Each structure stands twice: as structure tokens, then as C-alpha cells.
Amino acid sequence: MKNQTLTIVARILVKEEKREFVKAELLKLIDITRAEDGCIRYDLHQDNDNENFFLFYEKWENRELWQKHMQNEHLAQYLEATEGAVEEFIVNEMSLIA
């Protein structure tokens, strides 16, 4: 399991009045994260029916490299910048089974 690729699904529900601000902050994470060690895929989606709902679909070489990503300064800056603007932030660590 240790060396198995890791899939991350991160669901972010934002306050309507903060939607464009949070979206801009999320977009700042894309290029810097895609350049990180272990990042295979890092895609941001916005729901077609609820524009306040965003989803990251991520694939990492392993959990250790994802954990390193979670400790990076740019992620800390995002969390600080968007404090109070996010209603819900749910992260699921998943494994491909088929």
C-alpha cells in the first residue's frame, strides 16, 4: 500500500459572495502544485449547477509525497487567504481498485 498511487478528491463549498475570490485563490495552486514531486494529476472542477462548489481531482505517486504537498507554504497561504470564505472542505484519500 505504501508505494501505491493515491487519489485525492477534495470538495470545497464556498460562500456565494466569496466565490470569485476563492476561485482565483484555487487557480493560483494549479501550476505550482503540478510541478511538485509526485504530482501526477491536479485538476480543478467547478460544478455546472452550483457554482459555489469546487472539486479537486488529484493523483499522487504515493501518500508520502501528497503529505509533503499538504505541508507546502503555498497551501498554507491559500488556507490563510480563504479563511472564513469556505463553508465546507472535505478531503477523501482513495485507492484505485479497478
Residue pairs with C-beta under 8 A, 6 or more apart in sequence:
1 95
2 62
2 63
2 64
3 62
4 62
4 95
5 40
5 59
5 60
5 61
5 62
5 96
6 59
6 60
6 61
6 62
6 63
6 66
6 93
6 94
6 95
7 57
7 58
7 59
7 60
7 93
7 94
7 95
7 96
8 56
8 57
8 58
8 59
8 60
8 66
8 91
8 92
8 93
8 94
9 55
9 56
9 57
9 58
9 91
9 92
9 94
10 55
10 56
10 58
10 89
10 90
10 91
10 92
11 53
11 54
11 55
11 88
11 89
11 90
11 91
11 92
12 22
12 26
12 53
12 54
12 55
12 56
12 86
12 88
12 89
13 52
13 53
13 54
13 86
13 87
13 88
13 89
14 22
14 23
14 52
14 53
14 54
14 82
14 85
14 86
14 87
15 52
15 85
15 86
15 87
16 52
18 82
18 85
18 86
19 51
19 52
21 82
21 85
22 54
22 82
22 85
22 86
23 46
23 54
25 78
25 81
25 82
26 44
26 54
26 56
26 78
27 44
28 74
28 78
29 42
29 44
29 74
29 75
29 78
30 42
30 44
32 74
33 39
33 42
33 69
33 74
34 42
36 65
36 68
36 69
36 72
37 61
37 65
37 68
38 60
38 61
38 62
38 64
38 65
38 66
38 68
38 69
39 58
39 59
39 60
39 61
39 65
39 69
40 59
40 60
40 61
41 57
41 58
41 59
42 56
42 58
42 59
43 56
43 57
43 58
44 54
44 55
44 56
45 54
45 55
45 56
45 57
46 53
46 54
46 55
47 53
47 54
47 55
52 87
58 66
60 66
60 69
63 93
66 93
69 75
